[in-house]
Amino acid sequence: MKRVALITGINGQDGYYLSRFLKGKDYEVHGITSCSKPGIGEPPENCYYCDFADGSNLNEIMDKVKPDEVYHLAAQSHVRLSFDLPVYTAEVTGVGTLRLLDAIRYFEQQNDKQVHFYQASSSEMFGKVVETPQSETTPFHPRSPYACAKVFSYWQTINYRESYGMFACNGILFNHESPRRGEAFVTRKITQAVARIKLGLQDKLYLGNIDAKRDWGFAGDYVEAMWLILQQEKPDDFVIGTGETHSVREFLEAAFGAVELDWKKYVEIDPQFYRPAEVELLCADPTKAREKLNWEPKVSFEELARMMVEADLKRTRQEKILNESTD
Ligand SMILES: C[C@H]1O[C@H](OP(=O)(O)OP(=O)(O)OC[C@H]2O[C@@H](n3cnc4c(=O)[nH]c(N)nc43)[C@H](O)[C@@H]2O)[C@@H](O)[C@@H](O)C1=O
């Protein structure tokens, strides 16, 4: 019998890589999306619509899918936006997780079956860091409505594990990127601008705090860690990252460097992209994941920047040809 996985936020970057990975392992993959609504745009096959700010159809979805594993990736995940939409972010990114955990608990009771649950926890929870690198034992100091909501979800996951014996785990993932990253996140914003500047479609790139440092890895590598976390004998929490930190400046250097341009000629600072409270430095200590999951990232920082620039160049060239042919 095929194992059945349910992925929330299947329409996002991580949902894409995870469903491909699981299909490669012969899973039957189902998804939850908030992007297409019945009657407006039907969800694709094996996908269900759910708004995590409501969640009233989660019991129904659990009954239909009867999953062995649930990967909870859905969230309002943009940190800057969470300052403008704090209550919505708390509803979706925080209480939404609780709604799902409770639907799983109910399903387990009714069906006498154990579901393995993965919560997409975030390095943003470390926020104003008290030690570097950050491991599973580093205390949290969240610095945004998004990070506060993720801390809530982190503890609810542990609470359901301890209260009801659920196989519920946290993967504390540091920043992970790819050509499928949303355009509002800094890496993709940069690589898209590099492509447009190189092809003569844009001449400036406006950014916020370029001294911030992040531990950036490739999303395609990180979904394997999500799966490994749910294959362990006991439920547990893991930090997933590369162990290397780079500033936004260094990403600019790598991305513009990939097409032999000097970023200093094109980048300007615009305070509208500053955050009311910033997370200055994140760097993972992934020792536990290396030792217990036998997991290691494969794509380096430079390879990641180059991969994203090349994908954006290809996409932008096609757009340019299309625009020129319809002019
Ligand atoms: C792990 C974690 O990873 C992500 O959160 P993030 O680190 O906030 O990602 P980002 O790409 O928005 O910002 C990275 C850094 O770059 C700085 N920065 C400068 N100038 C711009 C700028 O113009 N735009 C943006 N977005 N950032 C800028 C910004 O101030 C910050 O210091 C999410 O996936 C989140 O869901 C998550 O869980």
The ligand as a MOL file (V3000), in Angstrom:
LIG
                    3D

  0  0  0     0  0            999 V3000
M  V30 BEGIN CTAB
M  V30 COUNTS 38 41 0 0 0
M  V30 BEGIN ATOM
M  V30 1 C 13.4010 31.4800 7.7000 0
M  V30 2 C 12.6000 32.6960 7.2880 0
M  V30 3 O 13.0930 33.1580 6.0280 0
M  V30 4 C 12.3700 34.2240 5.4300 0
M  V30 5 O 12.3760 35.3780 6.2580 0
M  V30 6 P 13.3950 36.5820 6.0800 0
M  V30 7 O 14.7310 36.1970 6.6010 0
M  V30 8 O 12.7630 37.7740 6.6750 0
M  V30 9 O 13.5120 36.6810 4.4720 0
M  V30 10 P 13.6170 37.8930 3.4720 0
M  V30 11 O 14.1840 37.3350 2.2430 0
M  V30 12 O 12.3200 38.6230 3.3630 0
M  V30 13 O 14.6610 38.9060 4.1860 0
M  V30 14 C 15.9910 38.5520 4.4500 0
M  V30 15 C 16.7620 39.7460 4.9410 0
M  V30 16 O 16.9260 40.6640 3.8610 0
M  V30 17 C 16.6610 41.9870 4.3180 0
M  V30 18 N 16.2560 42.8350 3.1930 0
M  V30 19 C 16.9240 43.9280 2.7300 0
M  V30 20 N 16.2520 44.4990 1.7370 0
M  V30 21 C 15.1260 43.7420 1.5320 0
M  V30 22 C 14.0600 43.8720 0.5950 0
M  V30 23 O 13.9880 44.7690 -0.2260 0
M  V30 24 N 13.1000 42.9120 0.6810 0
M  V30 25 C 13.1350 41.8750 1.5980 0
M  V30 26 N 12.1570 40.9270 1.6090 0
M  V30 27 N 14.1560 41.7630 2.5040 0
M  V30 28 C 15.1400 42.7100 2.4610 0
M  V30 29 C 15.5720 41.8080 5.3540 0
M  V30 30 O 15.4610 42.9590 6.2040 0
M  V30 31 C 16.0560 40.5440 6.0530 0
M  V30 32 O 16.9800 40.8800 7.0520 0
M  V30 33 C 10.9290 33.7960 5.2280 0
M  V30 34 O 10.8750 32.6700 4.3820 0
M  V30 35 C 10.2830 33.4520 6.5600 0
M  V30 36 O 8.9990 32.9260 6.3050 0
M  V30 37 C 11.1330 32.4810 7.3100 0
M  V30 38 O 10.6230 31.6430 8.0380 0
M  V30 END ATOM
M  V30 BEGIN BOND
M  V30 1 1 1 2
M  V30 2 1 2 3
M  V30 3 1 2 37
M  V30 4 1 3 4
M  V30 5 1 4 5
M  V30 6 1 4 33
M  V30 7 1 5 6
M  V30 8 2 6 7
M  V30 9 1 6 8
M  V30 10 1 6 9
M  V30 11 1 9 10
M  V30 12 2 10 11
M  V30 13 1 10 12
M  V30 14 1 10 13
M  V30 15 1 13 14
M  V30 16 1 14 15
M  V30 17 1 15 16
M  V30 18 1 15 31
M  V30 19 1 16 17
M  V30 20 1 17 18
M  V30 21 1 17 29
M  V30 22 1 18 19
M  V30 23 1 18 28
M  V30 24 2 19 20
M  V30 25 1 20 21
M  V30 26 1 21 22
M  V30 27 2 21 28
M  V30 28 2 22 23
M  V30 29 1 22 24
M  V30 30 1 24 25
M  V30 31 1 25 26
M  V30 32 2 25 27
M  V30 33 1 27 28
M  V30 34 1 29 30
M  V30 35 1 29 31
M  V30 36 1 31 32
M  V30 37 1 33 34
M  V30 38 1 33 35
M  V30 39 1 35 36
M  V30 40 1 35 37
M  V30 41 2 37 38
M  V30 END BOND
M  V30 END CTAB
M  END
